[in-house]
Amino acid sequence: MPDYATLRFIWWLILGALLIGFAVMDGFDLGVGASFRFIGRNDEERRALLESIEPVWDGNQVWFILAGGAVFAAWPLLYAASFSGLYLAMFLLLVALILRPVGFIFRNKLADARWRNVWDWALTVGGAVPALLFGVAFGNLFLGLPFHFDTLQRPVFAGGLLSLLRPFPLLAGVVSLSMLLMHGCTYAALKVGPPMAGRAAALGRACALLYAVAFIGAGIWVSTLDGQHIVSVVNAGGPSNPANKQVVISHAAWLLNFHARPVLWLLPVLALVGAAAAALLLGIRRAGLAFVCSSIAVAGTILTAGVSLFPFLLPSSSYPTHGLTVWDASSSRLTLTIMLGAVIVFLPIVLAYTSWVFRVLRGRITLEEVRRHSGIY
C-alpha cells in the first residue's frame, strides 16, 4: 500500500488525468457548439453538426462529474474554497452548460426559423462561455485568489466575480477558447460531410494559429509574473493543515519546476507541436490524425499549467501561507486508498464503454442522411 505522500501525488496525477479526459472528450462538444453556427450556413447543415455531438455529449459529461467528485472527496479543502469563493462564476458556468441539453431538446420542436435561430445562439453561448471560463479559472490560479482560512479552517473569500476578469486570466481564457474551438473543428471535420467539413477544417486551422500565439504570449507573461514557492520543510505525509508552511513570493517562481527539471519543457513544446500538426493535417484532409494531434495539444496545455503550479492547487494572493497544495489539502490516507481502489475498478469500465460508443457511432453525418431522417426523401 502506498504511503500517504505517494497517495497524495497519485491523486494529483489522477486529478490531472480527469481534467485532461474532460477537456479532450467534452472539449470537442464545446468547440462544436461554439462554432456550429458559423460552420453551418443553413438549418440542414447545422442539424448535421449538432447530430455529430448529440449522442455523445451527455456521456462525455462523465469526466466533468468524475473530476468534481474527485475534488470533493480527495481534496475537500480545495472543493470548499473554490466552490464557495467562486460561486457566481460557477453559477454562470452551470447555466451555460445547462443551455446545451435544453437547446438540443427544444431547437427542433418548431420549424420556425426565428425559434431555431434563438436556440442556435443559445447553443453557441453554451459552448463558448464554458470554454472561456475554464481558461479564466486557470489564469487566476497563477495570480492567486484572495482567500484565507479562519481558526475553524473555514474558507473566507474576499474577491468578487469582476475581480476574476483581469488581463492575464482573460488571455488564458482566449487560450482555452481557441484551443477547444480547434479541437471541436477537428472533430467536425472528421464527423460531418461536405461542405461543413471543409469549413470546419479552415476554421480549425485559424483557431490553431490563434491558440499558438495566445499560448506563447501567456507563457511569456507567466515568466514576468511573481509566483509562489514553499521555503519551509514540507512534510508530505503530515496532516492537512494549509497554514503549516512558509511561502514566499518571487519573480518567475512559476517556472521553477521547469528550471529544476528541464525535461518538463517538452510539455509546452508538445502542446504547440500538436496544434501545428493538427493544422497541417486539416489542410491535407487527414481529420482523424488531426483530432489525435489536437487531443495531444489539449493534454500538453493542461500538463504545462499543472506542472507550473505544482505543488499548489489553489494559491492565495492575500494570505500566501494559506494557499492549498498537494501536501496539505487532501483527505485522509484511508479515504485516498479506498478511492484509489474505486478508480482502478471503474475507470477502465468508463474507458471501455466510451470506446464502444464511439465505435458504434463511427462514420460521417451527411446532408443526405439529415434530409432522409427529416422525411424529405
C-alpha positions as CSV (number, residue, x, y, z in Angstrom):
1,M,0.0,0.0,0.0
2,P,1.4,3.4,-0.9
3,D,2.4,5.8,1.9
4,Y,0.4,9.0,2.5
5,A,2.8,11.2,0.5
6,T,2.7,8.9,-2.5
7,L,-1.1,8.7,-2.4
8,R,-1.3,12.4,-2.5
9,F,0.9,12.6,-5.5
10,I,-1.0,9.8,-7.2
11,W,-4.3,11.7,-6.7
12,W,-2.7,14.8,-8.1
13,L,-1.9,12.8,-11.2
14,I,-5.5,11.3,-11.2
15,L,-7.0,14.8,-11.0
16,G,-4.9,15.9,-13.9
17,A,-5.9,12.8,-15.9
18,L,-9.6,13.5,-15.2
19,L,-9.2,17.2,-16.3
20,I,-7.5,16.1,-19.5
21,G,-10.2,13.5,-20.1
22,F,-12.8,16.2,-19.7
23,A,-11.0,18.7,-21.9
24,V,-10.5,16.1,-24.6
25,M,-13.9,14.4,-24.5
26,D,-16.2,17.2,-23.6
27,G,-13.9,19.8,-25.2
28,F,-14.9,18.9,-28.7
29,D,-18.5,19.1,-27.7
30,L,-17.9,22.7,-26.5
31,G,-15.9,23.5,-29.6
32,V,-18.5,22.3,-32.0
33,G,-21.3,24.0,-30.0
34,A,-19.3,27.3,-30.1
35,S,-18.6,27.2,-33.8
36,F,-21.5,25.2,-35.4
37,R,-23.5,28.4,-36.3
38,F,-20.5,29.6,-38.3
39,I,-19.6,26.3,-39.9
40,G,-23.2,25.5,-40.8
41,R,-24.8,28.0,-43.2
42,N,-28.4,26.7,-43.2
43,D,-30.7,24.7,-41.0
44,E,-29.7,21.3,-42.5
45,E,-26.0,21.9,-42.1
46,R,-26.4,23.0,-38.5
47,R,-28.5,19.9,-37.8
48,A,-25.8,17.7,-39.2
49,L,-23.2,19.3,-36.9
50,L,-25.5,19.1,-33.8
51,E,-26.2,15.4,-34.6
52,S,-22.5,14.7,-34.5
53,I,-22.4,15.5,-30.8
54,E,-25.9,14.9,-29.5
55,P,-25.4,11.2,-29.0
56,V,-22.2,11.6,-27.0
57,W,-22.2,14.9,-25.2
58,D,-24.0,13.5,-22.1
59,G,-21.6,10.6,-21.8
60,N,-18.7,12.9,-22.1
61,Q,-20.1,14.8,-19.1
62,V,-19.0,11.8,-17.0
63,W,-15.5,13.2,-17.0
64,F,-16.7,16.5,-15.6
65,I,-18.7,14.7,-12.9
66,L,-15.7,12.4,-12.1
67,A,-13.4,15.5,-11.7
68,G,-15.9,17.2,-9.5
69,G,-16.3,14.1,-7.4
70,A,-12.6,13.6,-7.1
71,V,-12.1,17.2,-5.9
72,F,-14.9,16.8,-3.4
73,A,-13.6,13.5,-1.9
74,A,-9.9,13.7,-2.3
75,W,-9.3,17.5,-1.8
76,P,-12.2,18.7,0.4
77,L,-10.4,22.0,1.3
78,L,-9.9,22.7,-2.3
79,Y,-13.6,22.0,-3.0
80,A,-14.8,24.2,-0.2
81,A,-12.5,27.1,-1.0
82,S,-13.1,27.1,-4.8
83,F,-16.8,26.4,-4.9
84,S,-17.8,28.8,-2.1
85,G,-15.5,31.6,-3.2
86,L,-16.2,31.3,-6.9
87,Y,-19.9,30.8,-6.5
88,L,-21.1,33.3,-9.1
89,A,-18.6,32.1,-11.7
90,M,-19.6,28.5,-11.1
91,F,-23.3,29.6,-11.4
92,L,-22.6,31.2,-14.8
93,L,-20.7,28.1,-15.9
94,L,-23.5,25.8,-14.9
95,V,-26.1,28.0,-16.6
96,A,-24.1,27.8,-19.9
97,L,-23.7,24.1,-19.6
98,I,-27.4,23.6,-18.9
99,L,-28.2,25.5,-22.2
100,R,-26.8,22.6,-24.2
101,P,-29.3,19.9,-23.3
102,V,-32.2,22.3,-23.3
103,G,-31.1,23.6,-26.7
104,F,-30.8,20.1,-28.1
105,I,-34.3,19.2,-27.0
106,F,-36.2,22.4,-27.9
107,R,-34.4,23.5,-31.0
108,N,-36.3,21.2,-33.4
109,K,-39.6,21.4,-31.6
110,L,-40.8,24.1,-34.0
111,A,-39.8,24.6,-37.7
112,D,-40.0,28.4,-37.3
113,A,-36.7,29.9,-38.4
114,R,-36.7,32.5,-35.6
115,W,-37.2,29.9,-33.0
116,R,-34.3,27.8,-34.2
117,N,-32.1,30.9,-34.6
118,V,-32.6,31.7,-30.9
119,W,-31.7,28.2,-29.8
120,D,-28.7,28.2,-32.2
121,W,-27.4,31.2,-30.4
122,A,-28.1,29.6,-27.0
123,L,-26.1,26.5,-28.1
124,T,-23.3,28.8,-29.3
125,V,-23.2,30.6,-25.9
126,G,-23.4,27.2,-24.1
127,G,-20.2,26.1,-25.9
128,A,-18.2,29.3,-25.9
129,V,-18.8,30.6,-22.4
130,P,-17.6,27.4,-20.5
131,A,-14.6,27.2,-22.9
132,L,-13.7,30.7,-22.0
133,L,-14.4,30.4,-18.2
134,F,-12.3,27.3,-17.8
135,G,-9.3,29.2,-19.1
136,V,-10.1,32.3,-17.0
137,A,-10.1,30.0,-13.9
138,F,-6.7,28.6,-14.7
139,G,-5.4,32.0,-15.3
140,N,-6.5,33.2,-11.9
141,L,-4.5,30.4,-10.3
142,F,-1.3,32.0,-11.5
143,L,-2.3,35.3,-9.9
144,G,-3.7,33.7,-6.7
145,L,-7.2,34.1,-5.3
146,P,-7.9,36.4,-2.3
147,F,-8.9,33.9,0.4
148,H,-7.8,32.5,3.7
149,F,-8.9,30.1,6.4
150,D,-10.2,31.1,9.8
151,T,-9.4,29.2,13.0
152,L,-12.0,26.6,12.2
153,Q,-10.5,26.0,8.7
154,R,-13.5,27.7,7.0
155,P,-12.6,29.4,3.8
156,V,-13.1,33.2,3.7
157,F,-13.1,34.7,0.2
158,A,-12.5,38.4,-0.3
159,G,-13.0,38.8,-4.0
160,G,-15.9,39.0,-6.5
161,L,-16.8,38.0,-10.0
162,L,-15.4,41.1,-11.7
163,S,-12.1,40.7,-9.8
164,L,-11.6,37.4,-11.8
165,L,-11.7,39.2,-15.1
166,R,-8.2,40.6,-15.1
167,P,-6.0,40.8,-18.2
168,F,-3.9,37.7,-17.7
169,P,-6.9,35.4,-16.9
170,L,-8.7,36.8,-19.9
171,L,-5.7,35.9,-22.1
172,A,-5.8,32.4,-20.5
173,G,-9.4,32.3,-21.5
174,V,-8.5,33.1,-25.1
175,V,-6.0,30.2,-24.9
176,S,-8.8,27.9,-23.7
177,L,-11.4,29.1,-26.1
178,S,-9.2,28.9,-29.2
179,M,-7.8,25.5,-28.1
180,L,-11.3,24.0,-27.7
181,L,-12.5,25.6,-30.9
182,M,-9.6,24.0,-32.7
183,H,-10.4,20.7,-31.1
184,G,-14.1,21.0,-32.0
185,C,-13.3,21.8,-35.6
186,T,-11.1,18.8,-36.0
187,Y,-13.9,16.6,-34.7
188,A,-16.4,18.3,-37.0
189,A,-14.1,17.8,-40.0
190,L,-13.9,14.1,-39.0
191,K,-17.6,13.5,-38.4
192,V,-19.6,15.6,-40.9
193,G,-19.6,15.6,-44.7
194,P,-19.1,18.4,-47.1
195,P,-19.4,21.3,-47.3
196,M,-19.3,21.6,-43.5
197,A,-16.2,19.5,-43.1
198,G,-14.2,21.9,-45.4
199,R,-15.4,25.0,-43.4
200,A,-14.5,23.2,-40.1
201,A,-11.0,22.5,-41.4
202,A,-10.5,26.1,-42.4
203,L,-11.8,27.4,-39.1
204,G,-9.7,24.8,-37.2
205,R,-6.5,26.0,-38.8
206,A,-7.3,29.6,-37.9
207,C,-8.0,28.6,-34.3
208,A,-4.8,26.6,-34.1
209,L,-2.8,29.7,-35.1
210,L,-4.7,31.9,-32.6
211,Y,-4.1,29.2,-29.9
212,A,-0.4,29.1,-30.6
213,V,0.0,32.9,-30.5
214,A,-2.1,33.1,-27.3
215,F,-0.3,30.2,-25.6
216,I,3.2,31.6,-26.4
217,G,2.0,35.0,-25.2
218,A,0.7,33.6,-21.9
219,G,3.9,31.7,-21.4
220,I,6.0,34.9,-21.8
221,W,3.6,36.7,-19.5
222,V,4.0,34.0,-16.8
223,S,7.7,34.5,-17.0
224,T,7.2,38.1,-15.9
225,L,4.7,37.3,-13.0
226,D,5.6,37.0,-9.4
227,G,4.9,33.4,-8.3
228,Q,4.9,31.5,-5.1
229,H,7.1,28.8,-3.7
230,I,7.4,27.0,-0.4
231,V,10.6,27.7,1.6
232,S,9.8,25.7,4.8
233,V,10.4,22.0,5.2
234,V,7.5,20.1,3.5
235,N,6.0,17.2,5.5
236,A,4.5,15.4,2.5
237,G,3.0,12.8,4.8
238,G,1.7,15.1,7.5
239,P,-1.8,16.2,8.5
240,S,-3.7,18.5,6.1
241,N,-3.2,22.0,7.5
242,P,-2.8,24.8,4.9
243,A,-1.3,27.2,7.4
244,N,1.5,24.9,8.4
245,K,4.1,26.2,5.8
246,Q,6.0,29.2,4.8
247,V,5.5,30.7,1.3
248,V,7.4,33.4,-0.3
249,I,6.6,35.4,-3.5
250,S,9.4,35.8,-6.0
251,H,9.8,36.8,-9.6
252,A,9.1,34.0,-12.2
253,A,8.6,31.4,-9.4
254,W,6.0,29.5,-11.5
255,L,8.9,28.4,-13.8
256,L,11.0,26.9,-11.0
257,N,9.8,23.3,-11.7
258,F,10.9,23.7,-15.4
259,H,14.3,25.1,-14.4
260,A,14.8,22.2,-11.9
261,R,13.8,19.6,-14.4
262,P,14.4,20.8,-18.0
263,V,12.8,17.7,-19.5
264,L,9.5,19.3,-18.5
265,W,9.9,21.9,-21.2
266,L,8.8,19.2,-23.5
267,L,5.2,19.7,-22.3
268,P,4.6,23.2,-23.8
269,V,6.6,22.1,-26.9
270,L,4.2,19.1,-27.2
271,A,1.2,21.4,-27.0
272,L,2.5,23.6,-29.7
273,V,3.6,20.8,-31.9
274,G,0.3,19.1,-31.5
275,A,-1.6,22.2,-32.6
276,A,0.7,22.8,-35.6
277,A,0.4,19.2,-36.7
278,A,-3.4,19.4,-36.3
279,A,-3.5,22.5,-38.6
280,L,-1.3,20.8,-41.2
281,L,-3.3,17.6,-41.2
282,L,-6.6,19.5,-41.6
283,G,-5.0,21.2,-44.6
284,I,-4.4,17.8,-46.3
285,R,-7.8,16.4,-45.1
286,R,-6.5,13.9,-42.6
287,A,-9.1,14.8,-40.0
288,G,-8.6,11.6,-37.9
289,L,-5.0,12.2,-37.3
290,A,-5.7,15.9,-36.8
291,F,-8.1,15.1,-34.0
292,V,-5.4,12.9,-32.3
293,C,-2.9,15.8,-32.6
294,S,-5.4,18.3,-31.3
295,S,-6.0,16.0,-28.3
296,I,-2.3,16.0,-27.7
297,A,-2.2,19.8,-27.7
298,V,-5.1,19.9,-25.2
299,A,-3.2,17.4,-22.9
300,G,0.0,19.3,-23.3
301,T,-1.6,22.6,-22.4
302,I,-3.2,21.3,-19.2
303,L,0.0,19.5,-18.1
304,T,2.0,22.6,-18.7
305,A,-0.3,24.6,-16.4
306,G,-0.4,21.8,-13.8
307,V,3.4,21.4,-13.7
308,S,3.9,25.2,-13.4
309,L,1.7,25.4,-10.4
310,F,2.8,22.2,-8.6
311,P,2.6,21.6,-5.7
312,F,0.0,24.4,-5.4
313,L,-3.7,23.6,-6.2
314,L,-5.2,26.9,-5.2
315,P,-2.7,29.7,-4.4
316,S,-3.8,32.6,-2.2
317,S,-2.9,36.1,-3.1
318,S,-4.0,37.7,0.2
319,Y,-2.6,35.0,2.6
320,P,0.1,33.1,0.6
321,T,0.7,30.7,3.6
322,H,-2.9,29.6,3.4
323,G,-2.7,28.6,-0.3
324,L,-3.7,24.9,-0.9
325,T,-1.1,22.4,-2.0
326,V,-0.9,18.7,-2.8
327,W,0.6,18.1,0.6
328,D,-1.8,20.0,2.9
329,A,-5.3,19.9,1.3
330,S,-6.1,16.2,0.9
331,S,-8.4,13.8,2.6
332,S,-7.1,11.1,5.0
333,R,-4.9,8.3,3.9
334,L,-7.7,5.8,4.3
335,T,-10.1,7.9,2.1
336,L,-7.5,8.2,-0.6
337,T,-6.7,4.5,-0.5
338,I,-10.4,3.5,-0.8
339,M,-11.0,5.9,-3.7
340,L,-7.9,4.7,-5.5
341,G,-9.3,1.2,-5.4
342,A,-12.6,2.5,-6.9
343,V,-10.7,4.3,-9.6
344,I,-8.7,1.2,-10.5
345,V,-12.0,-0.7,-10.9
346,F,-14.3,1.8,-12.5
347,L,-12.0,4.0,-14.7
348,P,-11.3,1.1,-17.2
349,I,-15.1,0.5,-17.4
350,V,-15.6,4.1,-18.3
351,L,-12.9,3.9,-20.9
352,A,-14.2,0.7,-22.4
353,Y,-17.8,2.0,-22.6
354,T,-16.6,5.2,-24.2
355,S,-14.6,3.4,-26.8
356,W,-17.5,1.1,-27.6
357,V,-19.9,4.0,-28.0
358,F,-17.6,5.8,-30.4
359,R,-17.0,2.6,-32.4
360,V,-20.8,2.1,-32.8
361,L,-21.2,5.8,-33.8
362,R,-18.3,5.8,-36.3
363,G,-18.9,7.3,-39.7
364,R,-19.8,10.7,-41.1
365,I,-23.1,12.5,-40.9
366,T,-24.0,13.8,-44.4
367,L,-26.7,16.2,-45.6
368,E,-28.4,13.3,-47.4
369,E,-28.9,11.5,-44.1
370,V,-30.3,14.6,-42.4
371,R,-32.8,15.0,-45.3
372,R,-33.7,11.4,-45.2
373,H,-34.4,11.5,-41.5
374,S,-36.4,14.7,-42.0
375,G,-38.7,12.9,-44.3
376,I,-37.6,14.8,-47.5
377,Y,-36.6,11.5,-49.2
